[in-house]
Amino acid sequence: MKDRQIKFLLIAVVILVFIPLILISRGSKEEPEKVVHFTLEKTEAILPLDHENGTWEKPSAEELRKNLSPIQYEVTQQEGTEPAFQNEFWDNKEKGIYVDIVSGEPLFSSTDKFTSGTGWPSFTKPLSSGNVKEFTDTAYGLKRTEVKSEFAQSHLGHVFPDGPDPTGLRYCINSASLQFIPEENLKKEGYGEFLYLFDEGSTQLTMREELPEWEELYASKGMSTAVFAGGCFWGVEAVFEQLYGVLDVESGYTGGSEESATYTQVSSGRTNHAEAVKIIYDPKLIDYPTLLKVFFTVAHDATQLNYQGPDHGRQYRSAIFYTDEEQKQEAKQYISDLTKSAVFDDEIVTRVTELTAFYPAEEYHQDFLINNPEHRYIVQWDIPKLEDLNKTYPELLVVNNPGTLDKLNKQIEINEIK
């Protein structure tokens, strides 16, 4: 009888203690209630609905004259301009998306539409930069940037650098070049994939699609390196990958006593390594103090000693690993300024240490958030960081500057030539 009581007692301990511990471990949390719609920054054109194997054939001029109204034909095919305040969508406030009147390719969303006072529909950005192409327009003795649709090559209007945040752009578009699909008709009309734009109970995040191949263009010339440790590297990596001027972010391990590091070794806590990220950035586009600002205000909590959120152990400590004396002084000064201004209620525990070696993490850890956006750990602990980044520093994000990835590559090529 006594043995049986002991057996039941052990089972109870397992149920009450060990199982909860397993459930709160990384990646085993309960599914959070909120829904996250995660999309990559769209730089590839979205195909028209009636495409065939990725291609779409534009109707003949005769067919277009037959199917379009006179003003629609004049605007889209002859680069005309409709009258301000006397067009269909300049004051349209309905929820939905705007597609090309000729091809039906998705162009703009009502979520990015704003009142510009110009008398034409105005948007801060397209649904995909791949569908809205830019061309230099020198008509009337002016130098402007014309925008056309990718597949139909319809003249849409022009884009100007005088728009509101977060992009600072104003896509001034002719109503005659657009067809409006109301929210309630999206699914019926074949555009159901865009319903998430209007789901008020969800979170929409647009992520940078890819980082430029900076090594092929630049090698290490003119680049700087920053290394930060702020808990699990999955979310920290994703945060810094979104910044304009950042060329590469790699998850890995640093600060330990061993001459090599693996996830198993580091997780044991015996090597004293920290999970960290190595950031390659162009100091002409983004400086070290800006990276520090994002690190302290978005990427992690600098007041948590040897842990971040659900992850405990020195491998999850807060630390800055400087690469030169200038970074060392800037990091220490930044922490001093934060302390004096009492930004945080608790003491900052971030340590500033010289970088001695950085060991890349296993391949499956690289770009983990982008590859696993619906992972339970990601949704609960890292998506909020990206939401915070989007809200707090929209001006720093690549996705809020359509075409900046191309501009960045151009900047790299120019610097290489010089």
N, C-alpha and C positions, 0 to 999 in steps of 0.2 A: 504493500500500500504506500509506504513511504517513497519507494522508487517511482511509483506512478505519479505521486504528487510532485516530485522533483521534475519528472518529465514534462508534466503539464505546465509547471512553472517556467521551464526553459522555453517551451513553445510560446507562452505568453510574452516572455521577454523579447523573443524574435519578432512577434507580431507588433508589439507596442513600441519597440525601440529600433530594431535594425531595418525593418521594412520602411518606416518613415524616413530613415536616413538615406536609404537607397532612392526613394522617390524625390528627395530634394537635391540629389546629386545633379551635376551638369547634364542637361539634355533629358532629364526624366521628370520635369515639372508638369503639373497639370496644365492642360490647354487653357490659355488665357481667354477671357470672354471677348475681347475686341477682335475685329477682323482686320487684317492688314493686306492691302493690295500693293504688291511690290512689283514695280516695273523698271526695267533698265531704261536709261536715257535712250530715246529712239533716234538713231541717226540713219538707219536704213529706211527706205521708203516703204510705206504700207501699201500693199497691192490693192488695186480696184477690185470690187467684188466679182466682176465678170472676167477676170484675167484667165488666161489659159497657160498653165505650166510656168507661171511667173512672168509672162509677157502680156502686154495689152496693146491692141491696135487702135490707133486714133481714127475716128470716122473721117470721111472725106469732107472737103469744104462744102460740097453740095448737101451732104447729109446734115452737117452742122447748121447750115442756113435754114434747112427745113425744120430741125428740131429745136433750135434756139430762137428766142425773141430777137428783134433787131438790136436792142441794147446789149443783150447777152453776147451776141456775135461780135458786135463792135468792141466791147470791152475785152473779151477773152481772145479774140483772133486778130484784132487790129489795134490792140493796146490803147483802147479808148478809156475815157474816165466818165463815170456817171455823175449827175449833179449831186452836190452835197445836200443832205437833209431831205432829198427827194428820191430815196431808194428804200428797198424793202427791209433791210436789217439794221440800219444805223442805230435804231433805238430799241431793237429787239432784246427783251430781258428774259425770254423763255430759256429753260434748261435744255441743252441738247448739243449736238455737234454740227459743224459746217463742213460740207464736202464739196469737191469740185463739181461744177454744174455739167461738165462734159464727161469726166471719167468716173465720178463718184468717189474718188480717192479721199480719205479723211484728211482734213486740213487743220481745223481749229475747233476749240471747245468753248462753250459758254462760260466755263469756269475760268478761262483766261481772257474773257472779254471785259472791256472797261469803257467808261464814258470819257471820250477824249475831247468832245466839244467840236470836232472837225466836221461832223455830219456824215462820216463813213464808219462802218464797223471797224473797231480797233481791238487788237489782241496783243498780249504781252509775249506770246510765244506760240508756235505751231504744235500740233499733236506730235509730229515728227519732223525734225529738220530735214530729213531725207525727202519729204514730199514738197517742201517749199524751198526752191532754189533761188539763189541771189545772182543778179546780173547788174552790171554798171549801166546806168541810163543817163545819157548826156543830152537828151532832148530839151528844147527850149532854152539852151544855154546853161542848164543846171546839171550838176552832178549828183544823181540820186541812186539809190539801190532799189532796183526793180525786183519783184518776187513773182515767180511763175510756179505752177504746179509741175511735179516731176513727170508724170505720165502723159497728161493731156497738153502740157506746155501752155496752159491757159495763162494769160496775163491776169494776175490777181490784184496787184497794186504796188505799194512801196513799203519799205521798212525804214524807220527813222530812230535815231538814238535819243529820243526825248520822252520815252514812256515811263511808267511808274515802276516801282519795285515789284518783283525781285529782279527782273531782267534789265530794266531801263530802256526797253525797246517798245516801239509802237508799230505794229503791223497794220498799216492803213489799207484796208481791203475793199474792193468794189463789191457791193451786194450782188451785182449781176453775174459775178463769177462763182457765186456760191449757191448751194442748195442746203436748206436747214432741215435737220432730222431731229424732231423733238424727242426728249427723253423717253416718253411713253411709246414711241415708235421704233426705238433703236433695235430691239430684238426682231421685230417684224420685218424691218427693212434690211436686216443682215449685219447690223452694227452692234450686236449685243455685247461684244467684247469691251465696249466703252461704257457700259452701265455703271461700272465701279466708280466712275468720275462723279457720280451723283448720289452715291451711297453715303449718307451723312453719318451712319453708324460705323463707318470704316475709316481706316487711315491709308492715305495714298502717299507713296514715296516713289520718287523717280531717282534712279541711281545712274551714276556714270557707267556707260556701257563698257568701256575699255580704256586702259591707260596707253599713252603713245609708246611706240617702240623707241624709247629714248636712247637705249644703248647703241642701236644700229646707227642712229643719227648723230649722237653726241659723244659717245663713250662716257668718260667721267669729266670731260672738260667743262669747267664753269659750274659744275653742280656741287651742292652741299648735301651732307648727310645728318639726319637727326635720329636719335634712338630714344624711345620712350617706353616705359613699363607702366601699365595701368590696369592690371588684372587680366582677365581672359583676352587674348589678342584678337579674337574673332571680331568683336565690335570696334576695338580701337583701330584695327586695320581698316575697316569699312569707313569709319569716320574720316580718316585722313585721305583716303582714296578719292573723296568727293571734292577736294580742294583744288582750285585753279592754281597751277604752278607746281603741284606735286606730280612727279613723273613716275614714281614707283613706290609701293609699300609692300614690305615683306614681313611676315610673321616669323618669329624665331625666339631664341633664348640667349641671354647674356647675364653677366654679373656673377657667374659661378666660379667654383674652384676647379672643376674638371675641364679637360681640354677638348671635350666633345659634349654634345647634349642631345637627348632625344626626349620625346614627350613622356615616355615611361620613366626615364631617369629623373627628369625635372619634377614630375608629379610626386615622386617619392619624397621630395624635400631634402634629399641628402646632398645634392650638388650645389645648392644655394643659388641656382640660376633663377632668373625671373622670366616670365613670359613677356615678350617685348615686341615692338615693331621697329623696323628700320625704314626710314623715309628718305627717299632721294628727291630733292626739290631744287627748283631754279630760284636762287635768291633774288633775281631780277624781277620775278613775278610774285613771290611770296617770301616774306622774311621769317627769321627764326622767332622773334617775339610773337608774330601772328600764330605760328605753330604752337608756341607755349600757351597762348590764350585759348586756343581750341582744346589743347590737352587738359588744361585746368578747369575749364568751364563746361565742356561737353563730353570729352572722351572718357573721363573717369572721376572718381571722388577722391580728392587728395587728402582727405581727413581720415580715411580708413586705413588703419595700420595692419599690414600683412593680410589684407583681404579686400575683395571687391564684390559687393552683392552677396551671392550665395557661395562664392569660391574663397576658401580659407587656406592660408599657408603663405610662406615667404615668397613662393613663386608668383604670387598675385600681388606683390607689394607695389607701392607707388615710387617710381624712381626715374630720374633723368640721367642718361649716360652721355656726357659731353665728348665731342670729338676734338675740341681745341679750347684754348684758354678763353677766347671770346665767348663761346657758348657757355662755358662754365660761369663766367661773370654775369652774362645775361640771365641765365637760369636762376642764379642766386639772387640777383637784383629783383627779378620778377616775383620770386617767392617772398622776398622782403617787402615789396610793395603790397602784395596781397595781404600779408600779415598785418601791416600797418593800417591798411584800409578796412580791416575786419570783414572781408568779403565772406569768409566762412565762420560759422559759429564755433567750430572746433579747431584745434590746432592742425596745421598742415604738416603731414608726416612724410612728404616727398623727400627723398634723398638725392643729392647731386653727386654723381660718381663718374670717374673717367671710364670711357669705353675701352675695353681691352680686346674683346673678341665678340663676334656675333655669329651664332650658329642658326642657319635657316631651319625652320620647323618642317615637319613632314609635308609632302605635297597636299595631302587631303586637308591640311589646316589653312593652306593659302586660299584667299578669296572665299572663305567658308561661308560668310553671310550671303554673298552674291549667289553662290551655288546651292545654298540651303536656306532660302528666305523664310520658309515656313517651319523651320526647326523650332521646337518648343523653347529652347534656351534663347535662341535668336529673337523670337517674337517677344518674349517676356523681358529680356535684359538688354538687348542691343538695338532693336527697332526704336525704343524710346530715345536713345542717343541720337539716332539719325533724325528723328522728329525734332528734337531739340536743336540740332545743327541747322536744319532747314528753317526753323523759326527764328533762331538767334542770329545766324550769320548767312543769310541768303546771298549777300553780295560776294561771299567767298566761294560759292559753289560753281562748278563747271556747268551743271545742268541749267543754271539760271542765266547762262550766257550762250544762247544758241550759236553753234559754229565755233566755239572757243577751242574745241579739241583740234579743229583744223588750224586755227590761228596759232595754237601752241606748237603744232608741228611745223608751221611756217616759221615761227620764231626760232625754233631749234635749227631748222635748215639754214636760216639767215646767220645765226650765230656760228654755225659750223663753217660756213663760207668765210666769215670774217676771221 
